Amino acid sequence: MADILVDAGALVAVLDRDDGQHHRATETLKSIRDPLATVWPALTEAMHLLGDTPRGADALCDMVTDGLLKLLPLEADELSRIKELRRKYRDLPMDFADAALVRAAERDWLTRIFTFDVHFTIYRLPRGTKFTVLPRRA
């Protein structure tokens, strides 16, 4: 049972009823059976984006403390790989949170991600493996 990564946009869409992807996000979340995981940079980005959402940041904290969302570690020695990834995808561009998610995926052999960010259909994992993006694109 491998973790499913979650990016900031999906976290915001789940928690913010006014988000244009809220319905798709909540329906996708209902169908996920495996553990959800993210990294500190994506959590921080989601916290910022939820700043104007009543109880949004609190609900996000609750997801972590209640065990619904696991935080994957990032060590200082992984920053060089994160920098490499940002350089590789600079034309998109790749932000720090996305690079940190890709790095965690490489390290932990994770291939699934809950996101609405189309860039994750472009990012590649070792040996050219593509992410499986949830929800599936129509």
C-alpha positions in Angstrom: 0.0 0.0 0.0 2.1 2.9 -1.3 1.4 6.5 -0.4 -0.4 8.8 -2.8 1.3 12.2 -3.0 -0.9 15.3 -2.7 0.0 18.7 -3.9 -1.1 22.1 -2.5 -3.7 22.7 -5.2 -5.5 19.5 -4.4 -5.4 20.2 -0.7 -6.9 23.6 -1.2 -9.6 22.2 -3.5 -10.6 19.7 -0.9 -10.9 22.2 1.9 -12.2 25.3 0.0 -15.8 25.0 -1.1 -15.4 28.0 -3.4 -12.5 26.4 -5.3 -13.5 25.5 -8.9 -12.2 22.0 -8.4 -13.8 21.4 -5.0 -16.4 18.9 -6.3 -13.9 16.9 -8.3 -11.4 17.0 -5.4 -13.9 15.7 -2.8 -15.2 12.9 -5.2 -11.6 11.9 -5.9 -10.8 11.8 -2.2 -13.7 9.5 -1.6 -12.3 7.0 -4.1 -8.8 6.9 -2.6 -8.0 4.0 -0.3 -4.3 4.3 0.1 -2.5 6.7 2.5 -2.1 10.4 1.5 1.3 12.1 1.9 2.8 15.4 1.1 6.0 17.5 1.9 6.4 20.6 4.0 6.8 23.0 1.1 3.4 21.8 -0.4 1.7 22.0 3.0 3.1 25.6 3.5 1.9 26.6 0.1 -1.6 25.2 0.8 -1.7 27.0 4.2 -0.9 30.3 2.4 -3.6 29.7 -0.3 -6.2 28.8 2.4 -5.5 32.1 4.3 -8.9 33.6 3.4 -10.8 30.3 3.8 -12.7 30.1 7.1 -11.2 27.2 9.1 -9.1 26.2 6.1 -5.7 26.2 7.7 -7.1 24.6 10.9 -8.7 21.8 8.8 -5.4 21.2 7.0 -3.6 21.0 10.4 -6.3 18.5 11.5 -5.7 16.3 8.5 -2.1 15.9 9.6 -2.7 15.5 13.3 -5.6 13.1 12.7 -3.3 10.9 10.5 -5.2 11.6 7.2 -2.2 13.2 5.6 1.3 12.1 6.3 4.3 14.5 6.1 7.3 13.0 4.3 10.7 14.2 5.4 13.0 16.3 3.3 16.7 16.4 4.3 19.1 19.3 3.7 21.2 17.0 1.4 18.2 16.7 -0.9 18.2 20.4 -1.8 20.8 19.8 -4.5 18.4 17.4 -6.3 15.5 19.8 -5.8 17.7 22.5 -7.5 18.5 20.1 -10.4 14.8 19.4 -10.9 14.0 23.1 -10.9 16.7 23.7 -13.5 15.5 20.8 -15.6 11.9 22.0 -15.7 12.6 25.8 -15.6 10.6 26.3 -18.9 7.4 25.3 -17.1 8.5 26.6 -14.5 8.7 24.2 -11.6 8.1 25.7 -8.2 9.9 24.6 -5.0 6.9 22.7 -3.7 6.5 20.7 -6.9 10.2 19.9 -7.0 10.1 18.7 -3.4 7.2 16.4 -4.3 9.0 15.0 -7.3 12.1 14.5 -5.1 10.1 12.6 -2.5 8.5 10.5 -5.2 12.0 9.6 -6.6 13.3 8.7 -3.2 10.3 6.7 -2.0 9.4 5.1 -5.3 6.0 6.8 -5.3 4.2 7.2 -8.7 0.7 8.4 -7.9 -0.2 12.0 -7.2 -3.5 13.8 -6.4 -3.3 17.1 -8.2 -4.9 19.4 -10.7 -1.5 20.7 -11.9 -1.0 19.6 -15.5 2.8 19.8 -15.0 2.7 16.5 -13.2 1.8 14.9 -16.5 5.2 16.2 -17.8 7.5 15.6 -14.9 9.4 12.3 -15.1 10.6 9.9 -12.4 13.6 7.6 -12.7 13.7 5.5 -15.9 11.2 7.9 -17.5 8.3 6.7 -15.4 5.3 9.0 -15.6 3.2 10.0 -12.6 -0.3 8.5 -12.4 -2.4 11.6 -11.9 -5.5 11.5 -9.8 -8.2 12.5 -10.7 -7.7 11.0 -14.2 -7.9 13.4 -17.0 -10.9 13.2 -19.2 
